[in-house]
């Protein structure tokens, strides 16, 4: 009886891992993704009733991309450091926040345009700054370091 229970449990765990490991990804969308990002690494797909989401690394930049059910890209997010930021925005940041260093950038693009969420730091504080494509900077939060 105990052997039977262990066997049943093992089969149930195996079956559930198969069901969740490979979502039924639309092959057309997967093909489009591979054409657009042939060097993508660490690719992980997620599926919901209304969209497909893919997390991956492209040229050492962490990315997240959403496709609607028709295969249209609806939103992207990229996560990088100072080296990925446009010289235009970097110059604006350095002028307005002299002496602060870029800790990280989250770039979000959609039909509404591109927005940047930048974390700056100095010895004592963290600065959460948002920016748009035109270079307008806004300090959203200033926090003391612990």
C-alpha contacts under 8 A as a table, 3 or more apart, distances in Angstrom:
res1	aa1	res2	aa2	distance
1	X	4	X	5.08
1	X	5	X	6.34
2	X	5	X	5.12
2	X	6	X	6.26
3	X	6	X	5.16
3	X	7	X	6.09
4	X	7	X	5.05
4	X	8	X	6.07
5	X	8	X	5.06
5	X	9	X	6.11
6	X	9	X	5.07
6	X	10	X	6.13
7	X	10	X	5.09
7	X	11	X	6.20
8	X	11	X	5.19
8	X	12	X	6.14
9	X	12	X	5.08
9	X	13	X	6.16
10	X	13	X	5.21
10	X	14	X	6.12
11	X	14	X	5.09
11	X	15	X	6.03
12	X	15	X	5.17
12	X	16	X	6.15
13	X	16	X	5.26
13	X	17	X	6.18
14	X	17	X	5.22
14	X	18	X	6.39
15	X	18	X	5.25
15	X	19	X	6.32
16	X	19	X	5.05
16	X	20	X	6.34
17	X	20	X	5.37
17	X	21	X	5.78
18	X	21	X	5.24
18	X	22	X	6.80
19	X	22	X	6.58
19	X	23	X	7.28
20	X	23	X	6.25
22	X	25	X	7.83
23	X	45	X	7.64
23	X	46	X	7.09
23	X	47	X	6.65
24	X	47	X	7.96
25	X	29	X	7.70
25	X	30	X	7.02
25	X	45	X	7.92
25	X	47	X	7.32
25	X	52	X	7.85
26	X	29	X	5.50
26	X	30	X	6.31
27	X	30	X	4.97
27	X	31	X	5.98
28	X	31	X	5.07
28	X	32	X	6.22
28	X	71	X	7.57
29	X	32	X	5.07
29	X	33	X	6.16
29	X	67	X	7.80
29	X	71	X	5.44
30	X	33	X	5.09
30	X	34	X	6.28
31	X	34	X	5.14
31	X	35	X	6.24
32	X	35	X	5.11
32	X	36	X	6.15
33	X	36	X	5.15
33	X	37	X	5.92
33	X	38	X	7.95
34	X	37	X	5.14
34	X	38	X	5.12
34	X	40	X	7.76
35	X	38	X	5.67
37	X	40	X	5.34
37	X	58	X	7.27
39	X	58	X	6.46
39	X	59	X	7.49
40	X	43	X	6.73
40	X	56	X	6.17
40	X	57	X	5.62
40	X	58	X	4.86
40	X	59	X	7.59
41	X	56	X	5.77
41	X	57	X	5.08
41	X	58	X	6.46
42	X	55	X	7.64
42	X	56	X	5.22
42	X	57	X	6.04
43	X	54	X	6.80
43	X	55	X	5.70
43	X	56	X	4.41
43	X	57	X	7.16
44	X	54	X	5.59
44	X	55	X	5.19
44	X	56	X	6.43
45	X	52	X	7.12
45	X	53	X	5.77
45	X	54	X	4.46
45	X	55	X	6.52
46	X	52	X	5.81
46	X	53	X	5.01
46	X	54	X	6.21
47	X	51	X	6.18
47	X	52	X	4.59
47	X	53	X	6.24
48	X	51	X	5.43
48	X	52	X	6.34
50	X	68	X	6.34
50	X	69	X	6.09
51	X	66	X	6.66
51	X	67	X	5.57
51	X	68	X	4.46
51	X	69	X	5.43
52	X	66	X	5.71
52	X	67	X	5.11
52	X	68	X	6.37
52	X	69	X	7.13
53	X	64	X	7.07
53	X	65	X	5.68
53	X	66	X	4.52
53	X	67	X	6.38
54	X	64	X	5.69
54	X	65	X	5.31
54	X	66	X	6.55
55	X	62	X	7.56
55	X	63	X	5.77
55	X	64	X	4.51
55	X	65	X	6.60
56	X	62	X	5.99
56	X	63	X	5.34
56	X	64	X	6.48
57	X	60	X	5.72
57	X	61	X	5.34
57	X	62	X	4.46
57	X	63	X	5.76
58	X	61	X	5.20
58	X	62	X	6.50
58	X	63	X	6.96
61	X	78	X	6.78
61	X	79	X	6.24
61	X	80	X	5.82
62	X	78	X	5.78
62	X	79	X	5.28
62	X	80	X	6.96
63	X	76	X	7.30
63	X	77	X	5.64
63	X	78	X	4.46
63	X	79	X	6.39
64	X	76	X	5.65
64	X	77	X	5.01
64	X	78	X	6.42
65	X	73	X	7.10
65	X	74	X	7.84
65	X	75	X	6.01
65	X	76	X	4.51
65	X	77	X	6.47
66	X	73	X	5.69
66	X	74	X	5.65
66	X	75	X	5.36
66	X	76	X	6.40
67	X	70	X	7.58
67	X	71	X	5.42
67	X	72	X	5.22
67	X	73	X	4.43
67	X	74	X	5.72
67	X	75	X	7.58
68	X	71	X	5.45
68	X	72	X	5.43
68	X	73	X	6.54
68	X	74	X	6.55
69	X	72	X	7.48
73	X	76	X	7.69
74	X	110	X	6.00
74	X	111	X	7.21
75	X	108	X	7.26
75	X	109	X	5.66
75	X	110	X	4.55
75	X	111	X	7.61
76	X	107	X	7.99
76	X	108	X	5.75
76	X	109	X	5.21
76	X	110	X	6.60
77	X	106	X	6.78
77	X	107	X	5.46
77	X	108	X	4.56
77	X	109	X	6.46
78	X	105	X	7.97
78	X	106	X	5.75
78	X	107	X	5.13
78	X	108	X	6.73
79	X	104	X	7.26
79	X	105	X	5.67
79	X	106	X	4.73
79	X	107	X	6.49
80	X	83	X	7.57
80	X	84	X	5.99
80	X	85	X	7.91
80	X	104	X	5.90
80	X	105	X	5.32
80	X	106	X	6.79
81	X	84	X	5.85
81	X	85	X	7.15
81	X	102	X	6.82
81	X	103	X	6.44
81	X	104	X	4.68
81	X	105	X	5.73
82	X	85	X	5.37
82	X	90	X	7.73
82	X	102	X	5.59
82	X	103	X	7.33
82	X	104	X	6.79
82	X	105	X	7.30
85	X	89	X	6.76
85	X	90	X	6.35
85	X	105	X	7.64
86	X	89	X	5.46
86	X	90	X	6.15
87	X	90	X	4.91
87	X	91	X	5.93
88	X	91	X	5.38
88	X	92	X	6.47
88	X	135	X	7.37
89	X	92	X	5.05
89	X	93	X	6.11
89	X	135	X	5.77
90	X	93	X	5.05
90	X	94	X	6.09
91	X	94	X	5.16
91	X	95	X	6.20
92	X	95	X	5.22
92	X	96	X	6.20
92	X	135	X	6.87
93	X	96	X	5.29
93	X	97	X	5.56
93	X	98	X	7.55
93	X	137	X	7.70
94	X	97	X	5.28
94	X	98	X	5.06
94	X	99	X	7.35
94	X	100	X	7.40
95	X	98	X	5.62
97	X	100	X	5.76
99	X	122	X	7.11
100	X	120	X	5.90
100	X	121	X	5.38
100	X	122	X	5.16
101	X	120	X	5.32
101	X	121	X	5.32
101	X	122	X	6.44
102	X	105	X	7.69
102	X	118	X	7.15
102	X	119	X	6.08
102	X	120	X	4.50
102	X	121	X	6.51
103	X	118	X	7.62
103	X	119	X	5.40
103	X	120	X	5.32
103	X	121	X	6.42
104	X	118	X	5.93
104	X	119	X	5.38
104	X	120	X	7.32
105	X	116	X	6.75
105	X	117	X	5.73
105	X	118	X	4.53
105	X	119	X	6.44
106	X	116	X	5.78
106	X	117	X	5.08
106	X	118	X	6.44
107	X	114	X	6.89
107	X	115	X	5.85
107	X	116	X	4.60
107	X	117	X	6.42
108	X	114	X	5.55
108	X	115	X	5.31
108	X	116	X	6.43
109	X	112	X	7.37
109	X	113	X	5.62
109	X	114	X	4.27
109	X	115	X	6.52
110	X	113	X	5.46
110	X	114	X	6.56
113	X	133	X	7.57
114	X	132	X	6.35
114	X	133	X	6.06
115	X	130	X	7.24
115	X	131	X	5.93
115	X	132	X	4.76
115	X	133	X	6.63
116	X	130	X	5.55
116	X	131	X	4.99
116	X	132	X	6.11
117	X	128	X	7.10
117	X	129	X	5.91
117	X	130	X	4.53
117	X	131	X	6.51
118	X	128	X	5.90
118	X	129	X	5.11
118	X	130	X	6.02
118	X	131	X	7.77
119	X	126	X	6.77
119	X	127	X	5.60
119	X	128	X	4.74
119	X	129	X	6.23
120	X	126	X	5.78
120	X	127	X	4.91
120	X	128	X	6.47
120	X	129	X	7.48
121	X	124	X	7.65
121	X	125	X	5.73
121	X	126	X	4.57
121	X	127	X	5.98
122	X	125	X	5.59
122	X	126	X	6.83
123	X	145	X	7.99
124	X	144	X	6.03
124	X	145	X	5.58
125	X	142	X	6.77
125	X	143	X	5.44
125	X	144	X	4.49
125	X	145	X	5.12
126	X	142	X	5.76
126	X	143	X	5.07
126	X	144	X	6.35
126	X	145	X	6.57
127	X	139	X	7.08
127	X	140	X	7.71
127	X	141	X	5.89
127	X	142	X	4.65
127	X	143	X	6.50
128	X	139	X	6.07
128	X	140	X	5.44
128	X	141	X	4.98
128	X	142	X	6.33
129	X	137	X	6.61
129	X	138	X	5.51
129	X	139	X	4.52
129	X	140	X	5.49
129	X	141	X	7.16
130	X	137	X	5.80
130	X	138	X	5.31
130	X	139	X	6.57
130	X	140	X	6.75
131	X	134	X	7.94
131	X	135	X	5.96
131	X	136	X	5.44
131	X	137	X	4.60
131	X	138	X	6.42
132	X	135	X	5.53
132	X	136	X	5.78
132	X	137	X	7.21
133	X	136	X	7.59
139	X	142	X	7.52
